[in-house]
Amino acid sequence: MLWSYPAALPTFRTWPPVLQKLAGGADLMLPGVVVPSSGLPDVKKGDCCGVTLVNNRAPVAVGTAAVSSAEMHSLGMKGRGVYVLHTYMDHLWAFGDKSGPPTLPYADSDGQGLNGEEYEVSEDEECVEDEQSPGEAVIDQVCSGTEELSLMEQEEEKGEKGNEQEEEEDDEKTPQEIMDALLLQCFLHALKSKVKKSELPLLTSTFLRNHMFSCCPSGKQLDIKKSSYKKLSKFLQAMQQQHNLVRVKELTKGVESIVAVDWSNRELRSFAAPEETDVEVAPVQDAREGETLYHPPEITTLYSVSARLESLFLDSKKRKGTILQPTEVRDIVTEYVKKNELVDENNKNYVTINPTLCDCLLEKSEYQEIESLKWDDLFSRTLGRMQECYQIVFPGQAPLTKKGHIEPIDIAVASRGSNKKVTLIKNLEVYGLDPSVVATALQHRVQASSVLHPIPGAKDKVLVQIQGNQIQKVGNLLLDHYQIPRKYIQGLEKAPKSGKKK
């Protein structure tokens, strides 16, 4: 029912990788909740609520609120948010028809209640609803909406029968079978609309990189390693022997090429290419559709009063652990110096060291040597002996303050096999970036396969792996598109220099 009426319950958004953990029995934790610009839904403790993904408002889990919306904010979005009772792909779902959630993009203003989806209701039905009790009216409204959905689907099947049949079959297939079907679809699409006879013979690696990847539908990732074939050579061998679609030869040792295509093949001629914009035209826009436009978080460096400096901040009533802005620290230190008349009378650029400043800012070896400090040295020593913290503010969310340095987005290159390189990207979640969306955008930009790996020992963190040394492309995506400041990206210096082999 919730897939027909997604606004029936208040919902909380989360990232796609979290769904797997929810299906495994975990509850939805508040750090994993993505707060939209409209803010959190208004719920009380114990209220029924749904869980959706950032790219689809069709609920994928149902549960009860662990705390109220107000408490969620007061807790700084930490702790348990929703006690999950049922999820998509759990055992209860397996007892049903095993259908998948529909794709429902977020609207600018979602309706509330069961009328969030504007389904047409006939006059007769409206009259019946007026005479019925509220409970019966709700049931009839759901049934009538479901009937109208079926009629709409029947009409759509007439125009897009092939595509919808594939989606229904996907729900009953294993992930490996789904990848096999996607591989075949991209293969046929590439042969029918991309490859020209004049291009033959065509290197199989070029065919995959330049043609098959560009035919992958938006929102999906083509990964041969997740198929039953595991290798491109085995897949093409099957296409040659079982389907007689292509002829593959090893023209040079270890390098295969497609030397012929059977354009008259019945399967190729009957294949209908999906009506979808070419991902090469606007590869990054796919991640934006149905979602709030990404805005980088505001990050501020803060400082916490340490035990050693507590006596220096005592007059301003700042105890150990108090978190301050750098400007506040300067103001407090300046006020302390002036109040105790420590400005050097002969040179106002210097501050005389009294016993308190000596204990707080000087090393033991400096006690007998230093009698005064410059203002800049005084401030830098004060900040250097405080505990560094940072505050991160995402749009529409309460500020989060944490101790230590913020982890930068780390980009590295690793070797796989004899002479293969891969680019590894981690800590995207720290900056509110969905690793799966970034991986898809990169895959389309560089025409290379990408894989997501969980990071051992790091909860809810995913490593993005993409073939080749793609540091330059990754840097351009993070700096130009996502507007992440350069100081929060580590590893850009490892990009291959121009003129050198990548």
N, C-alpha and C positions, 0 to 999 in steps of 0.2 A: 504493500500500500504506500509506503514512504517513497518509493521510486516514482509512483504516479502523483503523489502529493508531497514533495520534498519539504514544503513549508509547514507540514502538520506539527512538527516538533521544533523547538529551538535547536540549532546545531552549532557545533564547534569544528573549526577547520584544522587540519593537520597535514603533514607532508606524506606523500605516497609511501616512502620506506617504512613509516610507522605502522601502516596497515598490517604488515606481516607480523609484527609483534603483538598487535591487538588480537589477530586471529589465533595467535599462540597462547592467549590467555592473559595477556598483560592489560592493565588499566591505562587510560589516557592520562599522561602526566602533563601538568601545566606548561613546562618548558617546550613541549612539543606542539602546543596550540598556536596557530597562526591567527593573530587578531586583525580583522579587516579594518578599513578606515572608518566603518560605521560603529566599531567597538564590539565588545562581547555581547552575546544575547543575555537578556535579563532572566536569570534563573535563581531559584531558591534551592537550598540543600534538599536532595531527594527527588527533585523534579526529573521527569523523563526527558531525555534529550538525545539527539543524534550526533554522529560524527561523520564529517564529509572530508574530501580531499581538496587541496587548493585549486585543482584544475577541473573539479566536477562537484556540483552541489547535490548529486544523488547520494543519500546516506549510505555508508558502508559499515556502520556499527550503531548499536542502540544501547543506552545504559541510563544511569541516574547520576545527577550532579553530586559530586563528593562534598562540595561547598557552594555557597552562593556566589553570584557574580561579584558582589562587593568584596567578599572575602578573597576571591581570586586576585583582585587588584591589591588588596592590603597585604597579601602574602608575597607580593612581588612576582606573581606568576611562577611560583615554585610549589612543589608537592603534587598530590593527586587531584585531577580535575574531574574525571568521569569514571564511575565504576561501570565497566563494560559488561553487558549481559549477553549480547549476541552480535556476531560480526559476519560480514560477507566471507564465504569460503570456510566457515566453521562447520561442526558436525550437524547442527540444526539446518544450516543452508543445504547440506548434502542430502537431507531427506526430501528436499523439494525438487524443482525442475532444473536446478543448478544453472539458472540463468545469471548473466552478468549485469551489473548496474548500467543504466542508460547514460549517455553523455549529456549532461545538463549544465551548460555554462551559467555562470553567475550573472544575474541581471543587476542593473543599477539599483533597483529597489525591489527586493523580494517581498512578496505579500506575506501576511501572517495567517496562521491557521490553515484550514484545509483548502481555502480558496486562493492559496498562493499561486497555483497554476490556474490560468484562466481557461477552463474548459466550458464549452457551450452547454447550457441546460435548456431543454425545451420548456414551453409554457406549461404543458401538462405536468411535467416533473416539478416545476416550481409550485404549482397548486397543491400537489400531493405533499410536498415538504411543509407547506403552511399548516396542513391538517395533522401532520405527524408530530410525535414527541421529538425532542432534540436528539435523543439517542438514535431513533429510527431514521431521522433526517440525515445524520452523519453517515450511517451505513448505506442508505440509498445513494447519497452523494458520491461515496467511494465507488459503489457498483456502477452508477451511471458514467462516472469518469473513466472507469476501466473499460466499459463497453465502447465508449467513444474513442478511447485509445486504440482498441482493437480495429475499429473501422478505419481510423487514420492509418494504422499500420498496413491494413489490407490495400489501401489506395497507394501507399508508398511502395509496396511490394511490386505493383504493376510496373512502376518506372525503374525501381532499383532492386529487382528481385534477386539478382546474382549476389550483390553486396550483402544484403540482409541475411541470405541463406548462409553465407560464409561466417557472419557474426554469430548466428545461432549455433552453427557447428563448432565454432571456437570455444563456446561455453562448455562443450562436452569433451574437448580435446585436452591432452596433456600439454604442458608448456613446450615440450619438444616437438609435438605434432603441430602446434600453432606456429612455431618458428619455421618448420618445414613448409607449411602452407604460405607463410609470408615470403620465404625464400623463392618459392615457385612463382608467386605473384609478381615479385620484383623482377625475376628472371624474364617472365613472359612480357611484362610491361616494358622492360629495357629493350628486348628484341623487337617488339612491335613498334615502339615510338622513338627509340633512341639510336639504335645501331643502323648504319647505312651500309649497303653492299660495298661501297668504295672504301670503307674502313677495314675490310677483311684483307689479310689475316689480322686479328685483333688479340693482343696479349690478354690472357684471362685476368691478370691482376688489374689491368687498365679497365677491362669490362666491369669488374666488380666496383672499382673505385669511382670511375666516372659515370657509369650508367646505372648499375643496380642500386647503389646507395641513394642516388638522386630520385629513384622511383619508390623509395620507402615512404609510406603514408606518414603524415605528421602525427606525433604522439607515440610512434612505435620506433623500435631500434632493431636494425638488422644485424644479427650476430650469428655467423655460421657455426661457431663453437657451441652454441646452445641448440643446434639442430641435430638430427640423427646422423648427418653426413660428416660433421666435425671439420671437414676440409673442403675448400672450393673445388679441388680436383676431383674428389669423390662425387660431389654434387653434379658437376658437369659430365662426369662419366655416366651417371644415371640418366641425365637428360639426353645423352647420346644413345645409350643402349636401350632404355626403356621407352623413351618418347620420340626418338629419331628427330629431335629438334635441331641439334647442332652436330658438327664434326670437329673434334679437338685433336690437335697433333702437337708433338714436341719438336718444334722446328729447330731449336738449339737445345743443348743438353741442360735439363733441369728447368727449362722455360716453355710453358705450354701456351698455345694460341688457338683461338677459334678460327678455323679456316673456312667453314661453310655454315650457312643457316638455311633450313628448309622453310622458306617463307610460305609455302603452300600447305604446311602442316595444319591439319584440321583443328588441333588444340590451340595453335597460335592464332589462326584466323578467327576462331570463335571467342578468343579472349577479349573482354571489354576493359579497357584501362579505366581505373577509378577517376571520377570527375573531381579533381582536386588540384589546387594551385601547386605549381612546381616548387618544391622546397628550396631550390637553388635561388629563386627570385628573392625570397624573404625568409631566410632560415631562422633568424632569431625571433621573428614576430610570433612564431608558433607558441613560444613560451608565454606570450602575453595574452593570447586570446582567452577570454573568460576569467582572467585574473586581474587583480589590482596591479597596476604598473609598479615594478620594483623600484624602491627608493633605498639607497644605502643608509645604514643606521648612522646616527650621530654618536661619535665616540669622544669622550672627554677624559683626559688624564687627571686623576685625583691623588691626594696624599693623606695617609692616616697617621695620626699622632702616635709616635712610638713611646715606649716606657722611658727611654733615655732622654727624650725631649719634653716629657710631661711638665717638668719644672719651668721650662721656657714658656709654655702655653697656659700656665696656671692662672695668671692674672686675667686672661681672656676667658676663663672658665671652660677651657677645652681639655677634656680628659683623654686618657689613653684610648685609642680606637676611634676617636672623632675623625670623620672624613671631611677634608677641606679642599677647596679649589686652590690652585697655585697663587692666584691673586689674593685670596684670603690669608694664606701663609705669609706673603710679603707684607700685607697690612698689619698683621699681628706682630711680626718681628720688628717692623718699623716703629709701631706704637710702643713696644717694649723698650727699644733703644732710646727713644725720645723721653719716655717716662722716667727712665733711670739715668738720663743725661750722659749717655755713653758716646755721643758724637764727638770726635776728636776736635778740640778747639782750634788747633793749628791747621788741620787739614780735614775739612768736612766730608771728604771722600772716604775717610776711615772711621771705623767704629772701635772703641776701646773694649777689650775683652775683660769682663768681670767674672767672678767665680762661677756663676750660672752658665754663661756662654762657654766658659772654659770646659766645664763638665759635659756640656751638651755637644759641642762642636769640635773640640780639639782632641787629637790623639795624645796618649800619655807622653810620648816623646816630644810633643810640641808645647807642653805646659810651660817650660822655662824659656822657650824660644820666641813664641808669638805673643805679642802684647796687643796687637790691633789687626783688624781685617778690613779689606775693601767691602763696600756694600754688596757688590755682585758675588764676591767670595762667601760672604755671610749668608746670602740667600741660597746659593748653590749647595753649601755645606748643610744648611737646614733641610732642604728638600732631599739631599742625598742620604740623610739619616732618618728619613720618614719612610713608612711602608707605602710603596706605590700601589695605587688601585686604578680602576677605570670604570667609567659609567657608559653604558651602551643604551641608546634609545631607538627602538624601532617605531615607525609610524603607527599611531593608534595604540601603542602599548606603554605600560608604565616603565619608567627607567629601571635598569638593572645595574647594580653596583657590585663589582667583584674585586677581590684582592689579586695582586700580581699584574703581569703584563698581559694584554690581549694577544691571543695566538694569531699570528698572521696566516693568510692563505698560503700554503706551502706548495710550490711547484718544483718537481724534481724529475730527472730522467734516469731510468733504470734500463739495464740490459736484460733481454730475454733470448735465450738460445745463443747461437753463434754470433750473429751480427745484427740482431733485431733490437730496436730501442722502443721504449714506451714512455709516455709522459704520465706522471702521477700527480693528482691534485687532491689536497685534503684541507679540512677546516672550513669548507664552504658554509656549513651550517652555522658557524659562529657569526656570520654576517647575514644570516637570514636567507641564504641562497639554497634552493632545492638542487641537490647533486644530480638528480635525474634530468631536470630541465637543462642544467648547464651541460651535461653529457650529450643530450640530444642536439643542443645548439652547436657544440663543438663538432659533433659527428657530421652535421650538415655543412659546416664551414670548411672542414679539412678533408671531407670525403674519406674518413677512416673509421674503423669500428671502435666502439667504446664499451667499457664494462664497468659495473659498480661492484666494489668489494667492501664488506664490513671490515672496520678496523679493529683488530683484536685488542681487547681491554679498554676500548673507547665506546661508551654507551651512546647509541643513536647517532653514530658518526659513520660516514661512508667515504670510501676512497674512489675517486674517478680515475680510470685507466684508459688511455687512448693511444693508438698505435703511432709510432714515430716520435721524433723530437718536435713537439708542437708548442713549445714554450712561447714563441712569438705570437701565435694565434690565441693561445690562452690569455696572454697578457693583454692583447688588443681587446678581447671580449670583456675581461674584468675591468680594464681601465676606461675604455670608450663606451661600452654598452651599459655595464652595471655601475659605472662611476665609482669604483672602489679606489680610494686614495692609494698611490704607489707605495707609501710607507707601510701599508698593511698587506703587501704582497711580497713574499720571499721566494727568490729563485729566478727572477727575471734576467739576472746577469748570465744565466746558463743558456740563453737563447743562442742558436747557431749564428755565427757571423756571416754576413753577406759574402757570397763568392765561394764559401766553403760547402762541402758536401754535408747535407743534413743527415 
